[in-house]
Amino acid sequence: MVSSEELGALPDSIATDPRSGWVDPRGWFVDPEKPFEIEIGSGKGTFLIQQAGLEPGTNFLGIEWAGEFAAYGADRIRRKRETEGTYTNVRMMNHDATELLRWRFPEGIARVVHLYFSDPWPKKRHHKKRVVQHRVLYDVWRVLGEGGELRVVTDHDELWAWDEAHFDVWCGDQSNADRPSIPPLPAECAAFLEGRDRPAFERLGFDRPESAGEGELVGTNFERKFRREGRGFNAGVLRKLS
Ligand SMILES: C[S@@+](CC[C@H](N)C(=O)[O-])C[C@H]1O[C@@H](n2cnc3c(N)ncnc32)[C@H](O)[C@@H]1O
């Protein structure tokens, strides 16, 4: 598990100099030069650990704010390392991923941000707790490197409609009239998008990762549970346009 010492304290200067809080998470790995991928809300780490085993040339950081799940994932990694001697390319972190993206992670560091089966928060008063928000998409854009991708899968149709309404704004797509209403762009996001000569992202189809099992999209714990219940899934990718 990434320790609080590795992250370090948030400096007082953050309010006037946001970059003063930056810590490069690639330095938390044995080989910091490898391509770097982040999973937001990795639960017990099932997808991340499977994929890390198949892709030793990539470093994977799972960020999970529920302490017991983060600890469970970290312990799985520890046991894998002990029995198989590898898995030095995957680590877990117990934190709010949206806070890390906003305040702690430098720009251009990640090749992929994975977001699978994010909590739907169905009540309107809880929508602000959903991971996909304008500000988070701005931070994901910033933290991704050239051509980097946000990959999203969900079983929840209403959350997917919310996600897609946000994606339309960030992809400059005004062709979908049937999207639900979503909060307006915060001023800093509006200024960012207005200052560009093209959208921030383009939409792509979702490619299954190598670790997905037969008939699976990703192979997370929640996907397996929901699949047994016969639920359908939505998946998509946003690719960063520099
Ligand atoms: C429905 S579970 C899905 C877990 C896993 N991705 C899967 O598919 O099995 C959503 C997870 O995201 C975590 N989560 C939600 N918001 C988060 C945030 N802002 N930062 C880190 N973890 C978050 C929750 O604690 C929960 O474990």
Ligand as a Chemical Component Dictionary entry (heavy atoms), coordinates in Angstrom:
data_LIG
# 
_chem_comp.id                   LIG 
_chem_comp.type                 NON-POLYMER 
_chem_comp.pdbx_formal_charge   0 
_chem_comp.three_letter_code    LIG 
# 
loop_
_chem_comp_atom.comp_id 
_chem_comp_atom.atom_id 
_chem_comp_atom.alt_atom_id 
_chem_comp_atom.type_symbol 
_chem_comp_atom.charge 
_chem_comp_atom.model_Cartn_x 
_chem_comp_atom.model_Cartn_y 
_chem_comp_atom.model_Cartn_z 
_chem_comp_atom.pdbx_ordinal 
LIG C1  C1  C 0  -19.173 -0.359 -7.181  1  
LIG S1  S1  S 1  -17.532 -0.453 -6.621  2  
LIG C2  C2  C 0  -16.650 -1.145 -8.005  3  
LIG C3  C3  C 0  -15.327 -1.705 -7.620  4  
LIG C4  C4  C 0  -14.516 -2.293 -8.796  5  
LIG N1  N1  N 0  -14.156 -1.267 -9.743  6  
LIG C5  C5  C 0  -15.295 -3.381 -9.464  7  
LIG O1  O1  O 0  -15.774 -3.161 -10.593 8  
LIG O2  O2  O -1 -15.396 -4.458 -8.876  9  
LIG C6  C6  C 0  -16.988 1.229  -6.687  10 
LIG C7  C7  C 0  -15.759 1.447  -5.858  11 
LIG O3  O3  O 0  -15.274 2.763  -6.074  12 
LIG C8  C8  C 0  -14.834 3.280  -4.830  13 
LIG N2  N2  N 0  -14.844 4.751  -4.981  14 
LIG C9  C9  C 0  -15.910 5.536  -5.238  15 
LIG N3  N3  N 0  -15.532 6.820  -5.357  16 
LIG C10 C10 C 0  -14.187 6.835  -5.186  17 
LIG C11 C11 C 0  -13.207 7.870  -5.207  18 
LIG N4  N4  N 0  -13.546 9.151  -5.401  19 
LIG N5  N5  N 0  -11.923 7.538  -5.002  20 
LIG C12 C12 C 0  -11.560 6.247  -4.775  21 
LIG N6  N6  N 0  -12.447 5.230  -4.740  22 
LIG C13 C13 C 0  -13.737 5.517  -4.951  23 
LIG C14 C14 C 0  -15.800 2.724  -3.821  24 
LIG O4  O4  O 0  -15.283 2.707  -2.512  25 
LIG C15 C15 C 0  -16.009 1.307  -4.374  26 
LIG O5  O5  O 0  -15.091 0.386  -3.840  27 
# 
loop_
_chem_comp_bond.comp_id 
_chem_comp_bond.atom_id_1 
_chem_comp_bond.atom_id_2 
_chem_comp_bond.value_order 
_chem_comp_bond.pdbx_ordinal 
LIG C1  S1  SING 1  
LIG S1  C2  SING 2  
LIG S1  C6  SING 3  
LIG C2  C3  SING 4  
LIG C3  C4  SING 5  
LIG C4  N1  SING 6  
LIG C4  C5  SING 7  
LIG C5  O1  DOUB 8  
LIG C5  O2  SING 9  
LIG C6  C7  SING 10 
LIG C7  O3  SING 11 
LIG C7  C15 SING 12 
LIG O3  C8  SING 13 
LIG C8  N2  SING 14 
LIG C8  C14 SING 15 
LIG N2  C9  SING 16 
LIG N2  C13 SING 17 
LIG C9  N3  DOUB 18 
LIG N3  C10 SING 19 
LIG C10 C11 SING 20 
LIG C10 C13 DOUB 21 
LIG C11 N4  SING 22 
LIG C11 N5  DOUB 23 
LIG N5  C12 SING 24 
LIG C12 N6  DOUB 25 
LIG N6  C13 SING 26 
LIG C14 O4  SING 27 
LIG C14 C15 SING 28 
LIG C15 O5  SING 29 
# 
